[in-house]
């Protein structure tokens, strides 16, 4: 019994190590996407002007109207770009994705009552890889994190 418990802890540790390394490598290799730059530029405009700008400067077409629904994330994104620098934004993206993945994994783990970890590992690694490729530092990711924690809370009861 004790040997099985030790093997379970080792398996969980290997899983955690693989997830952290793979998600970090995926985020370090990916450049900042245009959406991340758009929010950072909009946040800079809000900082500089002190209010919402009339037109959005980061647009592929002629100046578009400013998108007011994501102004708070724009300010957050600009702050992250200022603190970490333009080349290190992958660190913030990595933290956001790890928070999302941990909430999803805790939900599955709780649902299975801590059993079948060896079955979860290959499926979770595949799912994490698929999600990490398309999940960036966007307002949608914040929504996903919130939704994952709401699901975890409902599953916890």
N, C-alpha and C positions, 0 to 999 in steps of 0.2 A: 504494500500500500504506500509506504513512504517512498519507495523507488519510483512509483508511478507519479507521485506528486512532484518529485524532483524533475522527472522527465517533462512533466507538464510545464513547470516553470522555465526549463531550458527551451522548450518549444515556443513558449510565449515570448521569451527574450529574443530568440532568433527571429520570430515574426516581427517584433517591434523594430529590431535592427534593420531587417530587410525593408520594411515600410519606410522608415526614416531615411535610409540611404537612397532608396529608389525615388521617393518623392523629392528629396533634396537634389538629386542628380537631374531629374526631369526639370525642375524649376531653375536650376543653375544653368542648364543648357539653353533654355528658352529665353529669347530676348523679350523685353517689355513690349506688349502688344499695343496697337494704336489706341485701343479703348482706354488702356491705363494712362497713356500720354494725354488723351483727351480730358480725362478727369483731373489729371494733375494741372494741365493748362487752365481749365475752368476754375480750379481751386486757387491758382495763382491770381487770376483775374478778380476773384472775390476778395482775396487778401489785399491786392493792390488798390482796388476801387472802394472797398468797404461796403459794397452792395452788389446785387446781381447785375452783371453786364447786360446790355441790350442785345448784343449779337454774340454768337459763339465763334471764336477766332479759329478754333481747330476744327475745320470742316473741309470735306473733299469738294464740295460745291461752293457756290457763293455763300457769304456769311449767313448762317442759319440763325433762327431765334434760339436764345439760350434755353436750355432744358433745365427748368427749375426743380424738377422732382428729385434730382440726385445731387443737390447742392452740398448736403452734409458729407456725402461720400467724396465729393470733389475736394472739399477742404481737408478731409482726412487723407486723401490720396496725395495732395500737394504737400502736406506735412510729412508723409512717409518719404516722398521723393527728396524733400529738403533734409530730413534727418539721415536717411540711409545713402543718399546720392543716387544718381540715375543708373549707375551700373550695379547697384546692390538691391534693387527692388525685388529681386527673386527671394530675398530673405523674408520680406513681408508676405509675399505670395505663398512661400513655404509654410509660414506660421498659420496663415488663414486656411490652407488646405489641410494641414495636420489637425487643426481644431475641428474642421468638418469631418475628416476621416475618423478621428477619435470618437466623435459623437455617434457616427454611423456604426462603428465597430462596437461601441458600448451597448448600443441598442440590440444588435445581433447577439452579442455575448450574453446580455441579460435575458434575452428571449430564449436562448438555449441553456440557460441556467449554468453557464460555465463549462458545459460539456462540448465535446466534438470540436475542440480547437484545431485539431489536425485537419479536419474537413474544411474549416473556415479559411485557413491560411491560403491555399492556392486560389480559392474564389475571391478572397479579399484582395490579394495582391493583384490579380487580374483587374478587378473592379477599380482599385486605387489607381492603377496605371491608366485605365481608360478615362477616369474622371480627371486625373491630374493633367492630362494633355489639353483638355478644353476648359479647365477651370482656372481663371486668372483673378487678378485683383480688381473685381468689379462689384457693383452693388448687388448683383445677382448672387454672388458668392456669400455675401453677408446674409441674404435671404435664405440661402441653402443652409448656412450654419444655424440660423434661427429655427428653421423648419426641422433640422436634424435634432436639435435639443428639445423641441416641442414633442417630437415623436418619442424621444428617449424618456421624457417626463411621463407621457401617457403610457409607455410600456412599463415604466417603473412601478406604477400603481397596481 
